Amino acid sequence: MRRGNDEEGFTVELDPQTNVVLVSAWGFWGTDVAAAFPQDVLDESAAARPGFGLVFDCTRLPPQRAEGQEAWSRLARVLDSEVGPVCAVVPNAVTKLQLIRISKTNEAHKWSFFSTVAAAMLSLEHEDEDEGG
């Protein structure tokens, strides 16, 4: 699923083979994109098996204004015990600091931060091996 346009938006997709929900986010979000973000991620995640991995590809996401930060906060607050590890790929230092603050403020303790999608996916593979999967 895709929301927004080439300037601002996000995609959300579940890979049923790996049980990973991949979210790609880009641009400065306006009110419409920000408002849809938490629910769209939760809706797509509903089809995943318990303990699913969640990867946020924020390589094209600049630091967000208030509405974008609030969208991330709302999502972090409602992610429940069904989610396994959450990996955020955030090469932009300011965006990374925003997301770290948001995850800590909302007690989202399962979040890890990476500089590449490949590193995040590798982390999830090792998580499966550690759990015997």
C-alpha positions as CSV (number, residue, x, y, z in Angstrom):
1,M,0.0,0.0,0.0
2,R,1.2,3.5,-0.8
3,R,0.1,6.8,0.7
4,G,1.1,10.3,-0.6
5,N,3.1,11.1,-3.7
6,D,6.7,11.4,-4.9
7,E,7.3,14.4,-2.7
8,E,5.9,13.0,0.6
9,G,4.6,9.7,1.7
10,F,5.2,6.1,2.7
11,T,4.6,2.5,1.6
12,V,3.8,-0.4,3.8
13,E,4.1,-4.0,2.8
14,L,4.1,-7.4,4.5
15,D,6.4,-10.1,3.3
16,P,4.6,-13.2,4.4
17,Q,7.7,-15.4,3.8
18,T,9.9,-13.5,6.2
19,N,7.0,-12.2,8.4
20,V,8.6,-8.7,8.1
21,V,6.6,-5.5,7.5
22,L,8.6,-3.1,5.5
23,V,7.7,0.6,5.7
24,S,9.5,3.1,3.5
25,A,9.0,6.8,4.3
26,W,10.1,9.9,2.5
27,G,9.7,13.7,2.4
28,F,8.2,16.3,4.7
29,W,4.8,15.0,5.7
30,G,1.7,17.1,5.6
31,T,-1.3,16.6,7.7
32,D,-3.0,14.0,5.5
33,V,0.0,11.7,5.2
34,A,0.9,12.0,8.9
35,A,-2.7,11.3,10.0
36,A,-2.8,8.1,7.9
37,F,0.6,6.7,8.9
38,P,-0.1,5.0,12.2
39,Q,-3.3,3.3,11.2
40,D,-2.0,2.2,7.8
41,V,1.1,0.6,9.4
42,L,-1.2,-1.2,12.0
43,D,-3.6,-2.3,9.3
44,E,-0.9,-3.9,7.1
45,S,0.7,-5.4,10.2
46,A,-2.5,-7.1,11.3
47,A,-1.9,-9.9,8.7
48,A,1.5,-10.7,10.1
49,R,2.1,-13.6,12.5
50,P,2.8,-12.7,16.2
51,G,6.4,-11.6,16.7
52,F,6.7,-10.1,13.2
53,G,9.7,-7.9,12.4
54,L,9.1,-4.3,11.5
55,V,11.6,-2.3,9.3
56,F,11.3,1.4,8.8
57,D,13.4,2.5,5.7
58,C,13.8,6.2,6.5
59,T,16.7,6.8,4.1
60,R,14.7,9.5,2.3
61,L,13.0,10.9,5.4
62,P,14.2,14.3,6.5
63,P,13.5,15.6,10.1
64,Q,9.8,15.9,10.5
65,R,7.7,18.9,11.5
66,A,5.2,18.5,14.4
67,E,2.6,16.5,12.5
68,G,5.1,14.0,11.3
69,Q,6.6,13.6,14.8
70,E,3.2,13.1,16.3
71,A,2.4,10.4,13.7
72,W,5.5,8.5,14.7
73,S,4.6,9.0,18.4
74,R,1.1,7.6,17.9
75,L,2.5,4.5,16.2
76,A,5.1,3.9,18.8
77,R,2.4,4.2,21.5
78,V,0.1,1.6,20.0
79,L,2.5,-1.0,18.7
80,D,1.6,-3.9,21.0
81,S,3.2,-7.1,22.2
82,E,2.6,-8.8,18.8
83,V,5.5,-7.0,17.3
84,G,9.0,-8.4,17.5
85,P,12.1,-6.3,16.8
86,V,11.7,-2.9,15.2
87,C,14.5,-1.7,13.0
88,A,14.8,1.8,11.7
89,V,17.2,2.6,8.9
90,V,18.0,6.3,9.4
91,P,21.2,7.7,8.0
92,N,20.2,11.3,8.6
93,A,21.5,12.2,12.1
94,V,18.7,14.7,13.0
95,T,15.9,12.4,11.8
96,K,17.6,9.6,13.8
97,L,17.7,11.7,16.9
98,Q,14.0,12.5,16.5
99,L,13.0,8.9,16.2
100,I,15.2,7.9,19.1
101,R,13.5,10.5,21.3
102,I,10.1,9.4,20.1
103,S,10.8,5.7,20.8
104,K,12.2,6.4,24.2
105,T,9.4,8.9,25.2
106,N,6.8,6.2,24.2
107,E,8.7,3.4,25.9
108,A,9.2,1.6,22.6
109,H,12.1,-0.6,23.9
110,K,12.3,-2.9,20.9
111,W,13.7,-0.3,18.5
112,S,17.2,-0.6,17.0
113,F,18.7,1.9,14.5
114,F,20.8,1.0,11.4
115,S,22.5,2.9,8.6
116,T,21.4,0.5,5.8
117,V,18.4,-1.7,5.1
118,A,20.7,-4.7,4.5
119,A,22.1,-4.3,8.1
120,A,18.5,-4.1,9.5
121,M,17.4,-7.2,7.6
122,L,20.5,-9.1,8.7
123,S,19.7,-8.2,12.3
124,L,16.3,-9.7,11.9
125,E,17.7,-12.9,10.4
126,H,20.0,-13.2,13.5
127,E,17.1,-12.6,15.8
128,D,15.3,-15.6,14.2
129,E,18.4,-17.8,14.6
130,D,18.7,-16.7,18.3
131,E,15.1,-17.8,18.9
132,G,15.5,-21.1,17.0
133,G,13.6,-20.0,13.9
